[in-house]
Amino acid sequence: MSTAHSTLSPSPLNRTFCVAPMMDWTDRHFRYFARLLSQRALLYTEMVTTGALLHGDPQRFLQHHPLEHPLALQLGGSDPAELALCARMGAAAGYREVNLNAGCPSDRVQQNMIGACLMAHPQRVADCIKAMRDAVDIEITLKHRIGINGRDQYSELVDFVGQAQEAGCRTFIVHARIAILEGLSPKENRDIPPLRYDIAQQLKQDFPDLEIILNGGIETLADCQTHLATFDGVMLGRAAYNNPYLLAFVDQHLCGSTAPIISRHQALSALRPYAEAHLKAGGSLHHITRHILGLAQGFSGARRFRQLLSVDIHKTPQPLALFDQALKILEGR
Ligand SMILES: Cc1cc2nc3c(=O)[nH]c(=O)nc-3n(C[C@H](O)[C@H](O)[C@H](O)COP(=O)(O)O)c2cc1C
């Protein structure tokens, strides 16, 4: 590569369609599979805490396949200096964006001042954003709720976003419900507080120059299309994981691609060499197949497909042969 080439900054990330960070779900194997289905979706890692990176095994947490790009690293933390160090590690590992988690309501993370509880500390969040922006050239973004219990006024949301904006944040991923920090489990906090797209919309109106990505409860690409009339992008979590074949239509339907839509069978065939390499490296095939169960639903053989890859896979000495049986079920689909 010529020097002139290497000094060009990479094109800005396209956030029209993002796959949400999800602990235990969007690990590197799921992301590799998701990338086979969509070339354009922006993928996020699971949340990685600053503690895990600074005191654990960073290689384990940052490891990814080059094919997963474009890829964003989500960090959990609230210490500006630690976040700056971790952002550097992320940038050095090739991530194109660092996203700070201010939306996770779990008790465990609250004790460490991570996640949604940060919404009560806008100045701290702004300091974190600034420290990371000063440390790296890659984009720094924020994922947050529209409020938390006791701090759910629109004016407080405006203050939170405004302070982060002043610290240099341009992209906000808005999970359009509040988080209730006591009494609800993280799972309940993804369903019980009502969705308020109107508030996210108001935010976009009041901050027209910011990139606002809508998250929460979006199920279909038709819904995405509707929201894209108002928002700069959409982020899907559960729908993308539970029904991953939805990702196959993203590039054409939302991102203007003219490439043909990959079939289920083609996607699984393309995953086979990756699965084989993982096995050869001493991994278990289940690490990968647990993420692809949703590929088969609503047609004959779908149950058998899931049985093979979620139950039988644990019992066989020849997991690849079983993978091939599952592949056969997808022939013509
Ligand atoms: C299993 C699971 C794990 C999650 N882990 C994270 C996480 O690590 N970081 C984060 O910001 N949000 C996390 N979330 C929340 C999602 O990113 C997303 O905001 C939420 O599910 C709402 O979007 P959806 O309705 O499209 O699923 C998680 C959600 C699920 C279902």
The ligand as an SDF file (V2000), in Angstrom:
LIG
                    3D

 31 33  0  0  0  0  0  0  0  0999 V2000
  -29.1020  -11.4570   25.5570 C   0  0  0  0  0  0  0  0  0  0  0  0
  -28.9540   -9.9550   25.5100 C   0  0  0  0  0  0  0  0  0  0  0  0
  -27.7600   -9.3820   25.9230 C   0  0  0  0  0  0  0  0  0  0  0  0
  -27.5860   -7.9880   25.8610 C   0  0  0  0  0  0  0  0  0  0  0  0
  -26.3580   -7.4590   26.1570 N   0  0  0  0  0  0  0  0  0  0  0  0
  -26.1390   -6.1330   25.9570 C   0  0  0  0  0  0  0  0  0  0  0  0
  -24.8410   -5.5700   26.0510 C   0  0  0  0  0  0  0  0  0  0  0  0
  -23.8380   -6.2580   26.3030 O   0  0  0  0  0  0  0  0  0  0  0  0
  -24.7110   -4.2180   25.8640 N   0  0  0  0  0  0  0  0  0  0  0  0
  -25.7820   -3.4250   25.5570 C   0  0  0  0  0  0  0  0  0  0  0  0
  -25.6180   -2.2060   25.3780 O   0  0  0  0  0  0  0  0  0  0  0  0
  -27.0160   -3.9360   25.4400 N   0  0  0  0  0  0  0  0  0  0  0  0
  -27.2140   -5.2600   25.5910 C   0  0  0  0  0  0  0  0  0  0  0  0
  -28.4540   -5.7870   25.3780 N   0  0  0  0  0  0  0  0  0  0  0  0
  -29.5370   -4.8980   24.9320 C   0  0  0  0  0  0  0  0  0  0  0  0
  -29.5860   -4.8100   23.3970 C   0  0  0  0  0  0  0  0  0  0  0  0
  -28.3790   -4.2690   22.8930 O   0  0  0  0  0  0  0  0  0  0  0  0
  -30.7640   -3.9460   22.9480 C   0  0  0  0  0  0  0  0  0  0  0  0
  -30.5700   -2.6300   23.4130 O   0  0  0  0  0  0  0  0  0  0  0  0
  -32.0990   -4.4550   23.4720 C   0  0  0  0  0  0  0  0  0  0  0  0
  -32.2080   -5.8620   23.3260 O   0  0  0  0  0  0  0  0  0  0  0  0
  -33.2640   -3.7740   22.7600 C   0  0  0  0  0  0  0  0  0  0  0  0
  -33.2080   -4.0340   21.3750 O   0  0  0  0  0  0  0  0  0  0  0  0
  -34.1440   -5.1700   20.6910 P   0  0  0  0  0  0  0  0  0  0  0  0
  -35.5620   -4.8920   21.1300 O   0  0  0  0  0  0  0  0  0  0  0  0
  -33.9450   -4.9810   19.2120 O   0  0  0  0  0  0  0  0  0  0  0  0
  -33.6730   -6.4950   21.1770 O   0  0  0  0  0  0  0  0  0  0  0  0
  -28.6550   -7.1620   25.4210 C   0  0  0  0  0  0  0  0  0  0  0  0
  -29.8510   -7.7530   25.0280 C   0  0  0  0  0  0  0  0  0  0  0  0
  -30.0030   -9.1290   25.0430 C   0  0  0  0  0  0  0  0  0  0  0  0
  -31.2930   -9.7450   24.5620 C   0  0  0  0  0  0  0  0  0  0  0  0
  1  2  1  0
  2  3  1  0
  2 30  2  0
  3  4  2  0
  4  5  1  0
  4 28  1  0
  5  6  2  0
  6  7  1  0
  6 13  1  0
  7  8  2  0
  7  9  1  0
  9 10  1  0
 10 11  2  0
 10 12  1  0
 12 13  2  0
 13 14  1  0
 14 15  1  0
 14 28  1  0
 15 16  1  0
 16 17  1  0
 16 18  1  0
 18 19  1  0
 18 20  1  0
 20 21  1  0
 20 22  1  0
 22 23  1  0
 23 24  1  0
 24 25  2  0
 24 26  1  0
 24 27  1  0
 28 29  2  0
 29 30  1  0
 30 31  1  0
M  END
$$$$
